[in-house]
Amino acid sequence: HILEHGKPHERTIVISKLAGQIVKMSQQKFASNVIEKCLAFGSPEERQILVNEMLGTSDENEPLQKPFICV
């Protein structure tokens, strides 16, 4: 509710608390809904931080996009 209807500074607080956990949360059923709201209602800068984390361009955790290895 805060992400969708809150003030920009309130959204920023929530998104900053979730940063570093995006990959883990995006793989869980209900937590992934929260990540979707972050991407939909965050500022362009906040969205870029989240996308970078998902793609592995931050040092916070493992990216969602992992290389495919053929065996």
Backbone bond lengths (Angstrom), bond angles and torsions (degrees), N, CA, C in turn:
res aa  C-N    CA-C-N  psi(-1)  N-CA   C-N-CA  omega(-1)  CA-C   N-CA-C  phi
1 H - - - 1.448 - - 1.529 110.17 -
2 I 1.324 117.13 -41.97 1.473 120.63 -179.95 1.523 110.47 -63.85
3 L 1.323 116.70 -41.25 1.459 119.25 -178.84 1.519 112.15 -63.52
4 E 1.309 116.87 -36.15 1.454 120.66 -177.39 1.523 113.19 -86.38
5 H 1.335 117.01 -37.99 1.462 119.87 -171.89 1.527 114.19 -116.64
6 G 1.305 117.27 -5.67 1.460 120.23 -176.82 1.518 112.91 -77.17
7 K 1.312 114.53 174.12 1.460 121.59 177.25 1.527 108.54 -77.66
8 P 1.321 116.58 155.68 1.469 119.32 -177.92 1.528 113.98 -52.26
9 H 1.323 118.35 -41.20 1.465 119.47 -178.84 1.528 111.53 -68.94
10 E 1.334 117.25 -28.64 1.467 120.53 176.48 1.536 110.51 -70.89
11 R 1.331 115.81 -41.24 1.470 119.70 176.43 1.521 110.52 -61.90
12 T 1.313 115.99 -41.98 1.465 120.62 179.74 1.521 111.04 -59.47
13 I 1.313 117.58 -41.70 1.465 121.45 179.31 1.526 110.37 -62.01
14 V 1.325 116.59 -46.90 1.471 120.38 -178.86 1.528 110.24 -63.59
15 I 1.313 117.06 -47.80 1.466 120.71 -177.82 1.520 110.96 -63.67
16 S 1.319 117.57 -39.44 1.472 119.53 179.92 1.526 111.49 -66.38
17 K 1.322 117.28 -32.16 1.471 120.73 177.27 1.528 111.22 -70.77
18 L 1.323 117.63 -28.91 1.459 121.93 -178.18 1.529 112.32 -86.32
19 A 1.321 116.90 -21.30 1.467 120.48 -179.68 1.521 109.19 -57.65
20 G 1.316 114.92 136.58 1.453 121.04 -176.86 1.522 112.73 97.14
21 Q 1.328 116.08 -9.92 1.462 121.64 -179.86 1.525 111.73 -124.53
22 I 1.313 116.55 8.05 1.458 121.69 -171.39 1.523 112.27 -61.40
23 V 1.323 117.26 -45.87 1.457 120.19 -177.77 1.522 110.31 -63.45
24 K 1.307 116.41 -47.13 1.470 121.49 179.46 1.532 110.51 -60.15
25 M 1.327 116.50 -46.26 1.462 120.47 -178.04 1.522 112.58 -68.73
26 S 1.316 117.01 -35.10 1.463 119.65 -177.47 1.522 112.41 -68.77
27 Q 1.322 117.39 -12.97 1.456 121.60 179.47 1.531 112.44 -96.53
28 Q 1.325 116.75 3.69 1.463 121.72 178.37 1.530 108.75 -111.49
29 K 1.317 115.61 141.95 1.462 121.38 -171.70 1.532 113.47 -53.18
30 F 1.301 118.72 -57.26 1.465 120.79 -174.21 1.525 111.96 -83.05
31 A 1.320 116.66 -35.08 1.465 119.82 178.50 1.523 110.76 -64.33
32 S 1.334 116.90 -32.00 1.463 119.36 179.27 1.531 111.27 -64.31
33 N 1.323 117.21 -29.43 1.469 120.26 175.89 1.521 110.70 -64.68
34 V 1.309 116.89 -36.64 1.467 121.58 178.19 1.531 109.16 -66.67
35 I 1.320 116.70 -42.75 1.467 120.27 178.70 1.525 110.46 -62.53
36 E 1.321 117.39 -39.86 1.462 120.60 176.64 1.525 111.05 -59.50
37 K 1.326 117.13 -42.13 1.473 120.80 178.51 1.524 110.54 -65.55
38 C 1.335 117.49 -37.95 1.464 120.84 176.88 1.525 110.11 -59.34
39 L 1.329 116.00 -44.01 1.459 120.43 -179.58 1.527 111.78 -69.79
40 A 1.311 116.73 -34.81 1.461 120.44 -178.18 1.525 112.87 -75.62
41 F 1.336 117.45 -36.31 1.459 119.90 -170.97 1.520 114.41 -115.38
42 G 1.319 117.78 -3.43 1.462 120.12 177.52 1.522 111.09 -73.45
43 S 1.312 115.29 163.33 1.462 119.94 176.39 1.530 108.65 -69.69
44 P 1.320 118.03 164.07 1.472 119.64 177.52 1.541 112.36 -55.37
45 E 1.314 117.06 -39.06 1.461 120.82 179.39 1.524 111.11 -66.27
46 E 1.331 116.78 -41.95 1.469 120.86 179.10 1.526 110.67 -65.98
47 R 1.325 116.39 -41.73 1.463 119.84 177.94 1.524 110.71 -61.18
48 Q 1.321 116.62 -40.69 1.458 119.92 -179.68 1.525 111.08 -64.25
49 I 1.332 117.71 -39.26 1.458 121.47 176.92 1.526 110.07 -60.49
50 L 1.329 116.92 -45.01 1.463 121.11 -179.56 1.519 111.75 -65.87
51 V 1.316 116.77 -43.14 1.464 120.53 179.24 1.524 110.36 -64.07
52 N 1.329 117.17 -43.17 1.462 120.39 177.86 1.520 110.69 -58.66
53 E 1.314 116.11 -40.44 1.459 120.12 178.80 1.531 110.87 -64.83
54 M 1.313 116.88 -42.25 1.461 120.59 -179.90 1.524 111.89 -65.35
55 L 1.324 115.92 -35.93 1.457 120.31 -177.95 1.525 112.62 -85.66
56 G 1.320 116.49 -6.50 1.449 119.22 176.97 1.508 114.14 88.12
57 T 1.318 117.80 18.75 1.454 120.13 178.93 1.524 111.91 -92.53
58 S 1.337 116.83 13.10 1.461 121.91 171.96 1.519 107.09 -124.29
59 D 1.300 116.99 164.88 1.460 121.26 -178.27 1.522 112.70 -93.94
60 E 1.324 118.02 9.47 1.462 121.26 -172.79 1.522 113.15 -68.59
61 N 1.316 118.42 -45.58 1.463 120.76 -179.06 1.514 110.73 -164.38
62 E 1.306 117.22 -175.22 1.462 122.36 -179.15 1.525 110.56 -66.89
63 P 1.317 117.40 140.09 1.467 119.92 179.24 1.525 111.48 -76.53
64 L 1.328 115.34 160.25 1.458 120.70 173.95 1.521 109.97 -70.41
65 Q 1.308 115.87 -35.97 1.453 121.27 -177.67 1.531 108.17 -87.53
66 K 1.310 116.63 105.73 1.458 121.09 178.47 1.518 108.04 -109.60
67 P 1.335 116.58 147.51 1.461 118.44 179.05 1.520 111.67 -63.02
68 F 1.311 115.27 144.38 1.464 121.57 178.58 1.520 108.08 -91.39
69 I 1.310 116.63 127.64 1.465 121.66 -178.63 1.522 108.30 -116.30
70 C 1.313 116.23 122.55 1.472 121.25 176.85 1.520 108.95 -85.66
71 V 1.316 116.54 137.26 1.468 121.13 176.43 1.503 110.44 -119.21
